């Protein structure tokens, strides 16, 4: 089974206790062109996490955009998400693949460590995420990764690379030019005054995707 790719604007939801507000904000991000949404809520209890994830899964299907669940393979299976994103202390890639099956996306946080990414690729990860590339509001103590590191990693890896950490529409182009297939953004989207416009700014930084979609609209 072919798994959907990960590219363009990769939106990561904030720790939002208000489910209606979270769904509304996520819809605005999708309307602005987000290509992937990751549901991430580190503070929610099990019931709230399930409620929010189910609604976001339904929303993502309406937009034909993959929903990735952070940390929780079982939750991803329960709501029919497109995949899971694993951190350092989460389930192994093998365990996640066993639970999700061959048609789902598995992404792995590799911070500033190429060896982790190479091992993740060997174990069957579909993409890896590096960062933080810039000072991050969401993860202020995150390990730092450099543009030179990203360039080097792209030469070594065959799977897509997602850049994360303090990314704005102003600095994102540096990462795209260095080979990031996607930029993962949370605060610069969900904290924006006009969320849809913020998403559109990021989406326009990926001209190949943008031009392809315009061509499809005309056919």
N, C-alpha and C positions, 0 to 999 in steps of 0.2 A: 504494500500500500504506500502511495506517495505521500510524504509529509509536506505540509505547506512550509514555505521558506520564511526567513526572518530578515526583513530589510526595511529601510526607511525609518520613519518615526515610530519608536517603541515607547509607548506610554506606560508609566508605572503609577498605579493609584496610591493616594496618600492614606494614612491611618484615619479614616473618616468614620465616626460613630453614627452619622446621619445617613441612612441608606438612600433615601430619596435624593438627597443632595449629591451623594456619590454617583448614583446612576445618571443624574442630570449632567454632572460635570463630565462623566465619561462619554456620554452621548455627544457633547460638544467637542470633545477631543476627536471622536470618530468622525464627526461631520467635518472637522478640519483636516482630515486625511491621515490619521494615525493608521499604521499598517499592522501593528501588534499592540495588544493591551495585556499588561501583567497585573493581576489582582494581588496586591500586597497589603496586608493589614496585620501589623505586629501586636496590636493592642486589643483586637476584637476577641470575644469569647467564641466558643465553638458554634453556638446557635447563630450569632450575628455573622460570623464568617460564612456559614453555609447559606444564609439568606442573601447576603451580598453577592457571593460568588454565583449563585443560581441566577440572579437577576442580570449580572454582568455577562454570564454565558449566553443568556437569551438575547441580550443586546448585541453582543459580538456576532452572533449568528445572523442577525438582521443586516449587519453591515458586511458580512462575509469576511470578517477579520479574526485572526486567531486570538483566543484568550488563553493566557498562560497563568497558572496558579503558582505563586511563590511558596516554596517550602513544603507543601502538603500534597504528595501524590495521591493519597486516598481521597482527598477533597476533589482533586482534578478528575478522578475517575467518577466520583459520585455525581458531579454536575455535568459531566460530558465535556470538559474543557479540552482544548487542543493540545495542551501539554503542561509541563511543570518546569519551574526554575529552581535549581538546587544550589545551596550555599555550602560552606565548609563543613557545617555540622548537621547537614540534612541527610536524607537517604542516599545510598549509592546509586550510580547510574544504572547498574544491573538490576537493583531492586525496583527502581522507578520504571525501567523498561518492562520488567515482569508484570508490574501492576497496570501500566498504561497500555501496553501492547505496541506493536511495530509501527502503527500509523500515527503516533503522537510525537510531539516535539519535546525534546529534553535539552534545556540550556543549563549551563554551569557557570557560576561565578569563579573567576580565576585571579581576580585582584590584580597584582602586578607580577604574577609568576607564570612564566611561559611553560615551565615543566608541568604545572597543573593542567594547562590547556592542552598540551601534547598528549598527556595521559587521558584527559577527558575525550579527546578525539579518538584515541585508540579504543576507548571503551564504548564508543557509539554515541557521544553527545552530538546534537544537531547544530549547536552554536555555543560559543563561549563569550563571556562578558569580562572585560577588563576595566579597571578604574579604581580609585577616582582620578580622573584626568584634571579636574579643577576642584576648588573648594566646594564641598557639598553641604547643603542645608539638611538634606535627609539623613546623610551619614557623615557627620563632621569629623569623625575619627578614622575614616576609611584610608586604606593604604593608597599611596600616590603612584600613579603610572604616568609615563611621559609619552610625548609624541614619537620620539625615537624608538621607544619600546614597542609602540603600536606598529610602526613601520617594520621592525624586526619580526614581530609576531606574525604579521601578514605574510611574510616570506616563508614562514615555517609551517603554517596551518592551511588546510584545505577547506575547513568548515567556516561559515560566516563568523565574523567578529562584531560584537556589540560593544560600543563605548558607553561608559556611564560615569556619572559623578560631576555635579556642578555645571552641566551642559546648558547653554543658552543658545538662542538663535544667532547670537553674535560670535560665539567661539566654536560652534558645532562644525563649521566648514573646515577647520583645521583637522578635525578628526576624520571627516569624510574624505578629505584629500589624502590623508595618511592611510586610508584603506578600510575604515569602519563601514561595514555594510548597513549598520543601523546605529542610531543614537538613542539611548534610553534616558527618558526625561520624566521627572516628577514635579518638582516645585515650580519650574519655569512654565509648566503647563497648568497644573491644577491650582497654582497660586496666582495665576495671571488674572488681571481684571476682565479681560475678554479671552476666555479659554479657547474658543473656536479660532479666533484670529491668531492666537499664539501657536496653535497647532498648524495652521495654514503656513505660517512663517517657516516653521521647521520643515514641513512637507515640501515647500518650494526649493529647499536646499538639495533635494534629490531630483535633479532635472530629468534623468533617464526614466524614472518611475512616473514622474509628472507627465512627460511627453507621451509615454506609452498609454497612459490612461486617457489623455486627450484624444489620441488617435482612436482608441476603442470607443470613446463617446461619439465619434463621428461616423462609425460604421454601423 
